Amino acid sequence: MRIAVDAMGGDFAPQVIVRGALDAAQRLPAVTEIILVGDETRIRAELPNGQLPAKIRILHASEVIGMEESPAQAVRRKKDSSISRAIDLVKHGEADAMVSAGNTGGVVVAATLKLRTLEGVLRPAIAAVMPTQDRPLILIDAGANTDCAAELLVQFAVMGSVYAEAILGQANPVVGLVSIGGEDSKGNDTTKAAFKMLNESPLNFRGNVEGHDLFLGATDVAVCDGFVGNTILKTSESVAHAIVHWMKKEFKSNPIRLLGAILLRGALKAMKGRMDPELYGGAPLLGVNGVCIITHGASSALAIRHAIRVASEYVDHNLNQLITKRIAEINGGPKG
C-alpha cells in the first residue's frame, strides 16, 4: 500500500511530518511505500544522514499552500503545491491515499476538483473522531461545508455510519442530528427537514442531540453542517487543553494536592490517553473518489503516524465502495 504525505503542510513541517512518516514506515507493515511530497532539499535535511530509508520516496513539489491562503485561489494558482501533487498521485493511481496537515480548505478543494465525488455523493464531508464516555463519536461535517441543504445532512449521516461500522467496528451505529433541542420541532428549517428525512431512512436515527449529549456515549454519528461541526470540534479541543492546564496548576498549588496527583497518576494517564486526538489519526474526507486524510495543523510526529495508519485502514476496508453502495440504497427511497 502506497501513501502520499504532504511533507510541507502543518505548523511544524517538514521536520515533524518526516519524523512521523519514518515512524510509520517502520511500524506499519501494510504500508509498502510512503511518498513525501514537497521541497526535496528541505525534506532530505530531516532524513538520517540525508539518505532515503527503505519504503520512503520523495516527490519534489516547488510550492506550498499556506494556512491563511484562500483555498480555491491557491489550488488554481499553485499547480505544483505539495497538496495538489499528493492528490495527483492518488488520482493517477500512483498512491492509494494521501495525508495532509496543511490547509484544510486546500485539501477539500483540490480533492473535489481533481478526484471528484463518488457516484451519488453531492459533496464530500470531513469526519472527525472524538472521544466520549463509552466509545468514539464521529462528528460530520467538521468543516468542509458551511452551508448545507437537508439532503446533504442525510448523506453525511450515511457516510458517517459506514465509517463507524467499517473502521470503528460499531454495529448499527446510532445517528443523531445536532440541534438546539431534542424535539423534532426544534432547530432551523434545514434541520427540521433533515430530521424528517433521517426519520424515514433505514439509518438507526435517534433524533436530535444537543451539545451536552455528544460526550455521553449514546450517539455514534453526530450530523451537522461544517460551520457547526468545526465550532464544536475546536471548542472541544480548547476545553480539553484548558482542563489539563487547570488540573496541573491546581495539583502544583500545594504539596498535598501534588501527592494526590502522584497517587492518581495511572488514572490521569488513562484519561489523557482517551482524550488525546492524536491517537485517532486525523479526519477522512468522506465522499471523494479517492482517500484523503486531513490532520491537525499542529500535529506531532505521533499524529502523522496514526494518520498514515488510518489512511491504510480506509483503503484496506474498501470504504469508498461501501459508501457508494449505501448512498445508492438511501437514494432508492425510505425504509419499508
C-alpha positions as CSV (number, residue, x, y, z in Angstrom):
1,M,0.0,0.0,0.0
2,R,1.4,3.4,-1.0
3,I,0.6,6.6,1.0
4,A,1.4,10.1,-0.3
5,V,2.2,12.5,2.5
6,D,2.1,16.3,2.2
7,A,5.5,17.0,3.8
8,M,5.1,20.8,3.7
9,G,1.7,21.0,5.4
10,G,1.3,21.9,9.0
11,D,2.8,24.2,11.7
12,F,6.0,22.2,12.1
13,A,6.6,20.9,8.6
14,P,8.7,19.4,7.2
15,Q,10.5,18.2,10.4
16,V,7.6,16.7,12.3
17,I,5.9,15.3,9.1
18,V,9.1,13.5,8.1
19,R,9.6,12.1,11.6
20,G,6.1,10.7,11.6
21,A,6.5,9.2,8.1
22,L,9.7,7.5,9.1
23,D,8.0,6.1,12.2
24,A,5.1,4.9,10.2
25,A,7.4,3.2,7.7
26,Q,8.9,1.2,10.5
27,R,5.7,0.4,12.4
28,L,3.1,-0.2,9.7
29,P,3.9,-3.4,7.7
30,A,0.8,-2.9,5.5
31,V,2.3,0.3,4.2
32,T,4.8,-0.6,1.5
33,E,5.8,2.9,0.4
34,I,5.5,6.4,1.8
35,I,5.9,9.2,-0.7
36,L,7.0,12.5,0.9
37,V,5.7,15.3,-1.3
38,G,7.4,18.7,-1.1
39,D,10.7,20.6,-1.2
40,E,13.2,17.8,-1.7
41,T,16.1,19.8,-0.2
42,R,14.2,20.6,3.0
43,I,12.9,17.0,3.2
44,R,16.3,15.4,2.8
45,A,17.7,17.7,5.6
46,E,15.3,15.9,8.0
47,L,16.4,12.4,7.0
48,P,19.1,10.5,8.9
49,N,22.3,11.4,7.1
50,G,20.2,12.7,4.3
51,Q,19.6,9.2,3.0
52,L,16.3,7.7,2.0
53,P,15.4,4.8,4.3
54,A,13.5,1.7,3.0
55,K,9.9,2.4,2.0
56,I,10.4,6.2,1.7
57,R,10.4,8.1,-1.6
58,I,10.4,11.9,-2.3
59,L,8.4,13.7,-5.0
60,H,9.6,17.2,-5.3
61,A,6.9,20.0,-5.3
62,S,8.1,23.6,-5.5
63,E,5.1,25.3,-4.0
64,V,3.2,25.3,-0.6
65,I,-0.4,26.4,0.1
66,G,-0.2,28.5,3.3
67,M,-2.7,28.2,6.1
68,E,-4.0,31.7,5.6
69,E,-4.4,31.5,1.8
70,S,-7.8,31.3,0.0
71,P,-8.1,27.6,-0.8
72,A,-9.8,27.9,-4.2
73,Q,-7.4,30.6,-5.4
74,A,-4.3,28.8,-4.1
75,V,-5.3,25.5,-5.7
76,R,-5.9,27.1,-9.0
77,R,-2.7,29.3,-8.9
78,K,-0.3,26.8,-7.3
79,K,-0.3,23.8,-9.6
80,D,2.9,22.5,-8.1
81,S,1.9,22.7,-4.5
82,S,2.6,19.8,-2.2
83,I,-1.2,19.3,-1.6
84,S,-2.0,19.2,-5.3
85,R,0.8,16.9,-6.2
86,A,0.0,14.5,-3.4
87,I,-3.6,14.3,-4.6
88,D,-2.4,13.9,-8.2
89,L,-0.6,10.8,-7.1
90,V,-4.0,9.4,-5.9
91,K,-5.8,10.5,-9.0
92,H,-3.3,8.7,-11.3
93,G,-3.1,5.5,-9.2
94,E,0.5,6.1,-8.1
95,A,-0.7,6.3,-4.4
96,D,-3.6,4.6,-2.7
97,A,-4.2,7.5,-0.3
98,M,-2.8,10.9,0.8
99,V,-2.3,12.6,4.2
100,S,-2.0,16.3,4.9
101,A,-1.7,18.5,8.0
102,G,-1.9,21.5,5.7
103,N,-4.6,23.9,4.6
104,T,-7.8,22.0,5.2
105,G,-9.8,24.0,2.6
106,G,-7.0,23.5,0.1
107,V,-7.2,19.7,0.6
108,V,-11.0,19.8,0.2
109,V,-10.9,22.0,-2.9
110,A,-8.1,20.1,-4.6
111,A,-9.6,16.7,-3.8
112,T,-13.0,17.7,-5.1
113,L,-11.7,19.2,-8.3
114,K,-9.2,16.5,-9.1
115,L,-10.8,13.3,-7.7
116,R,-14.4,14.3,-8.0
117,T,-17.1,12.9,-5.7
118,L,-18.2,9.3,-5.6
119,E,-21.3,8.3,-7.6
120,G,-24.4,9.7,-5.9
121,V,-22.5,11.9,-3.4
122,L,-23.4,15.6,-3.6
123,R,-20.5,16.9,-1.6
124,P,-17.6,15.5,0.5
125,A,-17.6,15.9,4.3
126,I,-14.9,15.8,7.0
127,A,-15.5,13.1,9.6
128,A,-13.7,13.9,12.9
129,V,-13.5,11.2,15.5
130,M,-13.9,12.4,19.1
131,P,-13.8,10.6,22.5
132,T,-16.9,10.1,24.6
133,Q,-17.8,8.4,27.8
134,D,-18.0,4.9,26.3
135,R,-16.9,4.9,22.6
136,P,-15.6,7.2,19.9
137,L,-18.1,9.6,18.3
138,I,-18.0,10.7,14.6
139,L,-18.7,14.3,14.1
140,I,-19.7,15.0,10.4
141,D,-19.3,17.5,8.8
142,A,-16.3,19.0,10.7
143,G,-15.6,21.9,8.3
144,A,-15.9,21.2,4.6
145,N,-19.3,22.7,4.0
146,T,-20.5,25.7,5.9
147,D,-23.9,25.8,4.3
148,C,-25.9,22.6,3.8
149,A,-29.3,21.6,2.5
150,A,-31.2,18.8,4.3
151,E,-30.2,16.3,1.6
152,L,-26.5,16.9,2.3
153,L,-27.0,16.2,6.0
154,V,-28.7,12.9,5.2
155,Q,-25.8,11.9,3.0
156,F,-23.3,12.9,5.8
157,A,-25.2,10.6,8.1
158,V,-24.9,7.8,5.6
159,M,-21.2,8.2,5.1
160,G,-20.5,8.7,8.8
161,S,-22.4,5.5,9.6
162,V,-20.4,3.5,7.0
163,Y,-17.2,4.8,8.6
164,A,-18.4,3.9,12.1
165,E,-19.2,0.4,11.0
166,A,-16.1,-0.4,8.9
167,I,-13.4,1.4,10.8
168,L,-14.6,1.8,14.4
169,G,-16.5,-1.6,14.4
170,Q,-19.8,-0.1,15.6
171,A,-22.6,-2.3,14.5
172,N,-25.8,-0.4,13.5
173,P,-24.4,2.9,14.6
174,V,-26.7,5.4,16.3
175,V,-27.2,8.6,14.4
176,G,-28.1,12.0,16.0
177,L,-28.8,15.3,14.3
178,V,-27.2,18.2,16.1
179,S,-29.8,20.8,17.0
180,I,-30.9,23.2,19.8
181,G,-33.4,20.8,21.3
182,G,-34.4,17.2,21.5
183,E,-37.8,17.6,20.0
184,D,-38.3,17.3,16.2
185,S,-39.9,20.8,16.2
186,K,-36.6,22.4,17.4
187,G,-34.0,23.8,15.0
188,N,-34.0,25.8,11.8
189,D,-35.8,24.9,8.6
190,T,-32.8,22.8,7.4
191,T,-32.5,20.6,10.5
192,K,-36.3,20.2,10.6
193,A,-36.3,18.9,7.0
194,A,-33.3,16.7,7.7
195,F,-35.0,15.3,10.8
196,K,-38.0,14.2,8.7
197,M,-35.7,12.6,6.0
198,L,-33.5,10.8,8.5
199,N,-36.5,9.5,10.5
200,E,-37.8,8.0,7.2
201,S,-34.4,6.5,6.3
202,P,-33.1,3.0,7.2
203,L,-30.5,4.6,9.4
204,N,-30.6,4.0,13.2
205,F,-31.7,7.6,13.8
206,R,-32.2,8.6,17.5
207,G,-33.4,12.1,16.7
208,N,-32.0,15.5,17.7
209,V,-29.0,15.7,20.0
210,E,-27.9,18.8,21.9
211,G,-24.3,19.8,22.7
212,H,-24.4,18.3,26.2
213,D,-25.5,14.9,24.7
214,L,-22.4,14.5,22.5
215,F,-20.0,13.1,25.0
216,L,-22.3,10.8,26.9
217,G,-21.6,7.9,24.6
218,A,-25.2,7.3,23.4
219,T,-24.6,8.6,19.8
220,D,-22.1,7.2,17.3
221,V,-22.6,9.7,14.5
222,A,-23.4,13.3,15.1
223,V,-24.6,15.1,12.0
224,C,-24.3,18.9,11.3
225,D,-23.1,21.4,8.8
226,G,-19.4,22.2,8.7
227,F,-19.8,25.6,10.4
228,V,-21.4,24.0,13.5
229,G,-19.1,20.9,13.3
230,N,-15.9,22.9,13.2
231,T,-17.0,25.1,16.0
232,I,-17.8,22.1,18.2
233,L,-14.5,20.4,17.3
234,K,-12.3,23.4,18.1
235,T,-14.3,24.4,21.2
236,S,-13.9,20.8,22.5
237,E,-10.2,20.8,21.8
238,S,-9.8,24.1,23.6
239,V,-11.8,23.0,26.6
240,A,-9.7,19.8,26.8
241,H,-6.4,21.7,26.8
242,A,-7.8,24.2,29.3
243,I,-8.8,21.4,31.7
244,V,-5.4,19.8,31.6
245,H,-3.7,23.2,32.3
246,W,-6.1,23.9,35.1
247,M,-5.5,20.5,36.7
248,K,-1.7,20.8,36.5
249,K,-1.9,24.3,38.1
250,E,-4.2,23.1,40.9
251,F,-2.1,20.0,41.6
252,K,1.0,22.1,41.9
253,S,-0.6,24.7,44.2
254,N,0.3,22.7,47.4
255,P,2.2,19.6,48.4
256,I,-0.9,17.6,49.5
257,R,-2.6,18.1,46.1
258,L,0.7,17.1,44.4
259,L,0.8,13.9,46.4
260,G,-2.8,13.2,45.3
261,A,-1.7,13.7,41.7
262,I,1.0,11.2,42.2
263,L,-1.4,8.6,43.6
264,L,-3.8,9.3,40.7
265,R,-1.0,9.1,38.1
266,G,-2.4,6.0,36.5
267,A,-5.9,7.2,36.2
268,L,-4.8,10.6,34.9
269,K,-2.6,9.0,32.3
270,A,-5.5,6.8,31.1
271,M,-7.8,9.8,31.0
272,K,-5.3,11.7,28.9
273,G,-5.0,8.8,26.6
274,R,-8.7,8.7,26.0
275,M,-8.8,12.4,25.3
276,D,-5.7,12.6,23.0
277,P,-6.9,13.4,19.5
278,E,-3.5,12.4,18.0
279,L,-4.3,8.7,18.6
280,Y,-7.4,8.9,16.3
281,G,-5.2,9.8,13.3
282,G,-6.9,12.7,11.6
283,A,-10.2,13.0,9.8
284,P,-11.0,11.4,6.5
285,L,-12.6,13.4,3.7
286,L,-15.6,11.2,3.0
287,G,-17.2,11.2,-0.4
288,V,-14.4,11.9,-2.8
289,N,-13.3,9.3,-5.3
290,G,-10.0,8.6,-3.5
291,V,-8.7,8.6,0.0
292,C,-7.7,11.8,1.7
293,I,-6.9,12.1,5.4
294,I,-6.8,15.6,7.0
295,T,-5.0,16.0,10.3
296,H,-4.4,18.9,12.6
297,G,-2.1,21.7,11.6
298,A,-0.3,21.4,14.9
299,S,0.1,17.6,14.5
300,S,3.0,15.8,16.2
301,A,5.0,13.0,14.6
302,L,2.8,10.6,16.5
303,A,-0.3,12.1,14.9
304,I,1.2,11.8,11.5
305,R,2.0,8.2,12.0
306,H,-1.6,7.5,13.1
307,A,-2.9,9.5,10.2
308,I,-1.0,7.2,7.8
309,R,-2.4,4.2,9.7
310,V,-6.0,5.5,9.3
311,A,-5.3,6.0,5.6
312,S,-4.1,2.4,5.2
313,E,-7.2,1.1,7.1
314,Y,-9.5,3.2,4.9
315,V,-8.0,1.6,1.8
316,D,-8.0,-1.9,3.3
317,H,-11.7,-1.8,4.1
318,N,-12.7,-0.6,0.6
319,L,-14.7,2.2,2.3
320,N,-15.5,4.1,-0.9
321,Q,-17.2,1.1,-2.4
322,L,-19.3,0.7,0.8
323,I,-20.2,4.4,0.8
324,T,-21.3,4.3,-2.9
325,K,-23.4,1.2,-2.2
326,R,-25.1,2.7,0.8
327,I,-25.7,6.1,-0.9
328,A,-27.4,4.2,-3.7
329,E,-29.6,2.3,-1.3
330,I,-30.6,5.6,0.5
331,N,-31.4,7.3,-2.8
332,G,-33.6,4.4,-3.6
333,G,-36.2,5.5,-1.1
334,P,-37.3,5.4,2.6
335,K,-37.4,2.3,4.7
336,G,-40.4,0.0,4.4
